[in-house]
Amino acid sequence: MTEKELIQKIKRNHTIRLVHLYYEKFQVRVLKRGTLKNHILIKYLLKDLFLYFLVLFFLFFMIFFVNQILLTVEDLLAKSAPFSDVMRIMFYSLPFIIAQSAPFATLVGFLMSLGAMMSSNEILIYRAAGLSFFKLLIPVFLLGLFISIGSFFVNDYLLPLGKIKYNKLMREIMNSTPSIELESNSVKRLDSSSIVIGEVSGNKVSDVVIFDSKDEKDRIIVAGNSVLTGAKAEGVLMQFDMQDTDVLSIDVNNRNNYDVLSSDRTVMNVFDSTFLGNYSRSAGEMTTYDLTKSISKMKAEKSENPSTLRKLNLWVMEWHKKFAIPFGSIFFAILAFSLAFQFGKHNGQMIGLFLGIVICVLYWAVQIIGQLMVTKVGLNPFWCIWTPNMVIGVFGLVFFINLLRK
């Protein structure tokens, strides 16, 4: 095969094995005349990276999807919720799963792809063709940016839409099948209340103890046989119809001041916000534009009410999450590029898989801790949400600078 024929075959197939052959047969001419086109190598690099990303995306997608089934769908089916509604719940959960899967797939997929190239010495061909590590980083960065933009669209538009549909359907399911929230001999936390549930049979409960704290009153409600039914009133999700009820109401500011009430029958309304939440639900159902307007309006009011400040802090956290999670793909792309060339010389694909999974677990843990610090402690949302990305970015730059010095 002549040099001209081999170049034409490379252009048609974009196969790296042909580039190897070309380099071996016409090494001097490649360096001298620059016949080998860089865009062929870049195109091959992008195709390989994207292929690995897709494979790992479906892997993480299935992990999160199965986890969603175990957490939500299994419980709904066990409590005889309509099968069609359960399938719709799964469908409305997909945007959240997609948004979570994309950054992790970027890290592990890029690590495995670049690690495999490093182990098979394919990177030497890129270097021999005159492509420096900095030039190779550009397509990797751009692909990470492309993935981030797609993930941001899902996170900013499809995810709020999915949450609106999800919450609406969950209200309907709970209203028609309220027993899905009942479990024998368990304790359930509902907003400001804790409910101790006895034996459950269908929608009937043998005994109930409720601890409630609201409006500077501590209440203890003890009831005998109770029935949980759906409700038709707006904002009311379900009702507890309780028999032989005793209520102890204690003034928080004066414990010696209390009231005791007894009743043969008491009906307690359970509001939908109790199950589906107040703060994160509202913020999660908004796009970035709507959420920005709402936050600006809340800041303009300058309220000193602790509950309002806590709500503002939670909404600001949701705003940062809309950017930090999808654009984490860019930080992961830089880190994957640096790590693969540092540690992928021998068996780079397996090392990339191992490193990627370890980093994903650590990243996920720090992300969860950051959200807990905002919701429970009230720390600054910016630092709590962006710290994982910042740490990934710093390590990526440090490893990349070290790579350039070699």
C-alpha positions in Angstrom: 0.0 0.0 0.0 1.4 3.4 -1.0 1.5 6.4 1.2 -1.3 8.2 -0.7 -3.6 5.1 -0.5 -3.0 4.8 3.2 -3.8 8.5 3.9 -7.0 8.2 1.9 -8.0 5.1 3.9 -7.2 6.9 7.2 -9.5 9.8 6.1 -12.3 7.3 5.3 -12.2 5.1 8.4 -10.5 7.4 11.0 -9.0 4.2 12.5 -6.1 4.6 15.0 -4.6 1.3 13.9 -4.1 2.7 10.4 -2.5 5.8 12.0 -0.1 3.4 13.8 0.7 1.7 10.4 1.2 5.1 8.7 3.5 6.3 11.5 5.6 3.1 11.3 6.0 3.1 7.5 6.3 6.9 6.9 7.6 8.2 10.2 10.1 10.6 8.6 7.7 12.1 6.2 5.1 12.6 8.8 7.5 14.8 10.8 8.8 16.4 7.8 5.9 17.2 5.6 3.0 17.1 8.1 0.8 15.0 5.9 -1.1 13.5 8.8 -4.0 15.8 9.6 -4.6 16.6 13.2 -8.4 16.8 12.8 -8.4 13.1 12.1 -6.9 12.4 15.5 -9.1 14.9 17.3 -12.2 13.4 15.7 -11.1 9.9 16.8 -10.5 11.2 20.3 -13.9 12.8 20.6 -15.7 9.7 19.2 -13.9 7.5 21.8 -14.6 9.8 24.7 -18.3 10.1 23.8 -18.6 6.4 23.3 -17.2 5.7 26.8 -19.4 8.5 28.2 -22.6 6.9 26.7 -21.7 3.5 28.1 -21.0 4.8 31.6 -24.0 7.1 31.4 -26.3 4.1 30.9 -24.5 2.3 33.8 -25.0 5.2 36.3 -28.5 5.7 34.9 -29.4 2.1 35.7 -27.9 2.4 39.2 -29.9 5.5 40.1 -33.0 4.1 38.4 -32.9 0.8 40.4 -32.3 2.9 43.5 -35.4 4.9 42.7 -37.4 1.8 42.2 -36.3 0.3 45.5 -37.0 3.6 47.4 -40.3 4.6 45.9 -41.8 2.3 43.4 -41.5 -0.9 45.4 -43.3 0.7 48.4 -46.1 2.0 46.2 -46.7 -1.4 44.6 -46.6 -3.1 47.9 -49.4 -0.8 49.2 -51.6 -1.6 46.1 -51.1 1.7 44.4 -52.4 1.7 40.8 -49.7 0.2 38.5 -50.2 2.9 35.8 -49.6 5.7 38.3 -46.5 3.9 39.6 -45.1 3.8 36.0 -45.8 7.5 35.6 -44.0 8.2 38.9 -41.0 6.4 37.4 -41.2 8.4 34.2 -41.4 11.7 36.1 -38.3 10.7 38.1 -36.1 10.3 34.9 -35.0 14.0 34.7 -33.5 13.8 38.2 -31.7 10.5 37.3 -30.3 12.0 34.1 -29.1 15.1 35.8 -27.3 13.1 38.5 -25.8 10.5 36.0 -24.2 12.8 33.5 -21.3 14.3 35.7 -20.3 10.9 37.1 -20.4 9.3 33.6 -18.2 12.1 32.3 -15.5 11.4 35.0 -15.5 7.6 34.8 -16.0 7.5 31.0 -13.2 10.0 30.2 -10.8 8.3 32.7 -11.4 4.9 31.1 -11.1 6.2 27.5 -7.9 8.3 28.0 -6.4 5.6 30.3 -6.9 3.0 27.6 -5.2 5.3 25.0 -2.3 5.9 27.4 -1.8 2.1 28.0 -1.9 1.3 24.3 0.6 4.1 23.5 -1.9 5.8 21.2 -1.1 9.0 23.0 2.4 8.8 21.5 0.9 9.1 18.0 -0.9 12.3 19.1 2.4 13.7 20.5 4.3 12.6 17.3 1.7 14.4 15.2 2.6 17.7 17.1 -0.4 17.7 19.5 0.7 18.9 23.0 -1.2 18.0 26.1 -2.6 21.5 26.2 -4.0 21.0 22.7 -5.4 17.6 23.6 -7.2 19.2 26.6 -9.2 21.6 24.4 -11.5 18.9 22.8 -11.8 17.1 26.2 -12.9 20.4 27.8 -15.3 21.2 25.0 -16.9 17.8 25.2 -17.3 18.3 28.9 -18.8 21.7 28.3 -21.2 20.2 25.7 -22.3 17.6 28.3 -22.7 20.2 30.9 -25.0 22.4 28.7 -27.2 19.4 27.9 -27.3 18.4 31.6 -28.2 22.0 32.6 -31.1 22.0 30.2 -32.4 18.8 31.8 -31.7 20.2 35.3 -33.3 23.6 34.7 -36.3 22.8 32.5 -37.2 19.1 32.5 -36.4 18.5 36.2 -38.8 21.2 37.5 -41.5 20.0 35.1 -41.0 16.4 36.2 -41.2 17.5 39.9 -44.5 19.4 39.3 -46.0 16.3 37.6 -44.4 14.0 40.2 -45.8 15.9 43.2 -49.2 16.3 41.6 -49.4 12.5 40.9 -48.2 11.7 44.4 -51.0 13.8 45.9 -53.5 11.9 43.8 -52.0 8.5 44.8 -51.9 9.4 48.5 -55.5 10.8 48.4 -56.8 7.6 46.7 -54.6 5.2 48.6 -53.6 6.9 51.9 -52.5 3.6 53.4 -49.2 3.8 51.4 -47.9 6.0 54.2 -48.7 3.5 56.9 -46.3 0.9 58.3 -46.9 -1.3 61.3 -45.0 -0.5 64.6 -43.2 2.5 63.1 -42.4 6.1 63.8 -43.1 8.7 61.0 -41.9 12.2 60.9 -44.4 14.7 59.5 -43.3 18.4 59.4 -43.4 19.4 63.1 -45.0 16.2 64.3 -43.9 12.6 65.0 -46.4 9.8 64.8 -46.0 6.5 66.5 -48.1 3.9 64.6 -49.4 0.6 66.0 -50.6 -2.4 64.1 -51.8 -1.6 60.6 -54.4 -3.5 58.6 -55.3 -1.8 55.3 -56.1 1.8 56.2 -56.9 0.9 59.8 -54.5 1.5 62.7 -54.9 -0.2 66.2 -53.5 2.8 68.1 -51.7 6.1 67.4 -49.5 8.5 69.5 -48.8 11.9 68.0 -46.2 14.3 69.3 -46.7 17.8 67.9 -45.0 21.1 68.5 -46.5 24.2 66.9 -47.6 27.8 67.9 -45.7 27.6 71.2 -47.7 24.6 72.2 -46.5 21.0 72.8 -49.2 18.5 72.2 -49.4 14.8 72.9 -52.4 13.0 71.2 -53.2 9.4 72.1 -55.9 7.6 70.2 -57.3 4.1 69.9 -58.6 2.6 66.7 -58.1 5.0 63.8 -58.8 5.1 60.1 -56.8 6.9 57.5 -59.0 8.2 54.6 -58.5 10.5 51.6 -59.8 14.1 51.8 -61.6 16.3 49.3 -60.8 19.7 50.8 -58.3 21.8 49.0 -54.8 21.5 50.5 -55.8 18.5 52.7 -54.1 15.3 51.6 -55.7 12.8 54.0 -57.6 12.6 57.3 -57.0 10.6 60.5 -60.4 9.6 62.0 -59.4 8.7 65.5 -61.5 7.0 68.3 -61.2 7.4 72.1 -58.8 10.4 71.8 -57.0 12.1 74.7 -55.1 15.4 74.0 -52.5 16.9 76.4 -51.6 20.5 75.4 -48.7 22.2 77.2 -47.7 25.9 77.0 -44.0 26.0 76.0 -43.4 29.2 78.0 -45.1 27.9 81.1 -45.0 24.2 81.6 -47.3 24.4 84.6 -50.0 25.6 82.3 -51.6 22.8 80.3 -55.0 21.5 79.0 -56.4 18.0 78.9 -59.1 17.1 76.4 -60.9 13.9 75.8 -63.1 12.9 72.9 -64.9 9.8 71.6 -64.0 10.8 68.0 -61.4 13.3 66.6 -60.6 14.0 62.9 -57.1 15.3 62.2 -56.3 16.8 58.8 -53.0 16.0 57.2 -52.0 18.7 54.7 -50.2 17.9 51.4 -47.2 20.1 52.3 -46.6 17.8 55.3 -45.6 15.0 53.0 -44.3 16.8 50.0 -42.5 19.6 51.7 -42.7 23.4 51.7 -39.3 24.8 50.8 -37.4 22.4 48.6 -40.6 21.5 46.7 -41.4 25.1 45.7 -37.8 25.9 44.7 -37.4 22.6 42.9 -40.4 23.3 40.7 -38.9 26.5 39.4 -36.5 27.3 36.5 -33.4 29.4 37.2 -35.2 32.5 35.9 -38.2 32.1 38.1 -36.1 31.1 41.1 -33.9 34.2 40.6 -36.9 36.5 40.6 -38.3 34.9 43.7 -35.0 35.1 45.6 -34.5 38.8 44.6 -38.0 39.5 45.8 -37.4 37.8 49.2 -34.1 39.7 49.6 -35.8 43.0 48.9 -38.3 42.4 51.7 -35.4 42.2 54.2 -37.3 40.2 56.7 -35.7 39.3 60.0 -38.0 36.4 60.6 -35.9 33.2 61.2 -38.3 31.0 59.2 -38.1 33.4 56.2 -34.3 33.6 56.4 -34.1 29.8 56.5 -36.4 29.6 53.5 -34.3 32.1 51.6 -31.1 30.1 52.4 -32.7 26.9 51.1 -33.9 28.6 47.9 -30.4 30.0 47.3 -29.1 26.5 47.8 -31.5 25.2 45.1 -30.3 28.0 42.8 -26.6 27.0 43.2 -27.5 23.3 42.7 -29.0 24.1 39.3 -25.5 25.2 38.1 -23.1 23.2 40.3 -24.4 19.7 39.5 -24.6 19.9 35.7 -21.5 22.0 35.2 -19.6 19.5 37.4 -18.9 17.7 34.1 -16.4 20.4 33.1 -14.4 19.9 36.4 -14.6 16.2 36.0 -13.3 16.3 32.4 -10.2 18.3 33.4 -9.5 15.9 36.3 -10.0 12.8 34.2 -7.6 14.2 31.5 -4.9 14.9 34.1 -5.3 11.6 36.1 -5.5 9.3 33.0 -2.1 10.5 31.7 -0.5 10.5 35.2 -1.6 7.0 36.3 -2.8 5.2 33.1 0.5 4.0 31.6 -0.2 0.4 32.7 -3.7 -1.0 32.6 -5.1 2.5 32.4 -8.7 1.4 31.7 -9.1 -0.5 34.9 -7.2 2.1 37.0 -9.5 4.7 35.4 -12.6 2.8 36.4 -11.3 2.3 40.0 -10.3 5.9 40.4 -13.5 7.2 38.9 -15.8 5.2 41.2 -13.8 6.2 44.3 -13.9 9.9 43.3 -17.7 9.6 42.5 -18.4 8.2 45.9 -16.4 10.9 47.7 -17.9 13.6 45.6 -21.4 12.3 46.3 -20.7 12.2 50.0 -19.3 15.7 50.2 -22.3 17.0 48.1 -24.8 15.4 50.6 -22.9 16.8 53.6 -22.8 20.2 52.0 -26.6 20.2 51.6 -27.1 19.0 55.2 -24.9 21.9 56.4 -27.2 24.3 54.6 -30.5 22.7 55.7 -29.6 21.8 59.3 -26.9 24.3 60.3 -27.7 27.2 57.9 -24.2 27.7 56.4 -23.5 29.7 53.3 -25.1 27.8 50.3 -22.4 28.9 47.8 -19.5 27.3 49.6 -21.4 24.2 50.7 -22.6 23.4 47.1 -19.6 24.5 45.1 -16.9 23.1 47.3 -16.9 19.6 45.7 -16.4 21.2 42.2 -13.7 23.5 43.5 -11.8 20.7 45.1 -12.1 18.6 41.8 -11.0 21.6 39.8 -7.9 22.4 42.0 -6.7 18.8 41.9 -7.3 18.7 38.1 -5.2 21.8 37.6 -2.4 20.6 39.9 -2.1 17.3 38.1 -2.3 19.0 34.7 0.5 21.4 35.6 2.6 18.5 36.8 1.8 16.7 33.5 3.1 19.7 31.5 6.3 19.8 33.4 7.2 16.2 32.4 
